[in-house]
C-alpha cells in the first residue's frame, strides 16, 4: 500500500488554525462543485453532504436531517482541538454504492405527480364542462442526472482553489 | 498496449478467471477493470489515471478473496498506488456480492498513444 501526499506550499506557511479554516472552506467548495454530479431523485443524497473536522459525522443524525435540510454547514464551527483532518462525507445508506458503481446510469426522465397550486386553474374548459371532479395533478419532468465518483471528479477543481481559500481564511480570521 | 490493457493482462497472467475490461457480461462471477478518472499533474506532461477493479461473485467470501487476489496481482505494477483495499459494496440486484477497490497509476501523455 502507499499514501499519496500533495504538498500545498501556501497552506504550509500559515498558522494551523488558518490552514484548518482553509481546508474547511475547500471542503465546502468541493460539495458545491460535486452537487450537480450527484444522482438525484428526492435530493436526500445531495443534502447529506457534510464537512467535519477531526472525525466523520454521526451517520444516522445527518441522514435523518438530510431528509429535509441541507447538511453541508451543519457542523460549522465544531472543531476538535489539535485535529488536522477535514472530512467530506455523504451520509446515506446508498451513497457508497452509488459512488462506487461505475455501471450506474441515471434512469430515464421521470415524471413526478405534483399538485397544482390552483386546483381550479388546472381544469380545462372541456374537463369542467364534462363535470370532471377531483384533485388536479400535472406531471412535472424530473431530470435524469448524476453519476458515480462525484467526490473524486470534483476534488481536483476544489483543490485548485486552495490558494483562494487560504486568502479567504486569512481574511475571515484577521490574519495578515 | 494501453494502461488498461496492461492492468488487465496482469490480472489474467495471475490466473484470475473471467477478467474483463470496461464492462462485463451478465455472469455470476467476474472481475472488471475500468478507468474512471484522469487528472493532469501540475507543470509536467503527466496525468494520474484512476481505475476501478470490481469483483462480482455469488458469495461475499468468494468476492473478497478474488478481490485480494487481484490486489496481489497488481501489487508490483510500476508506480501503482491503491486508494483502498477491497471494499464490500453489498449485494447486487441479483443477490451476488460485489467488492471493489480503486487505484491510481501515473502516466506520461506520450504513453497514452502507445500501441
Interface residues (C-beta under 8 A of the other chain):
Chain A: X1 X2 X3 X4 X96 X97 X100 X101 X102 X103 X148 X149 X152 X153 X156
Chain B: X23 X34 X36 X37 X39 X50 X52 X54 X81 X82 X85 X87 X89 X90 X98 X100 X102 X104
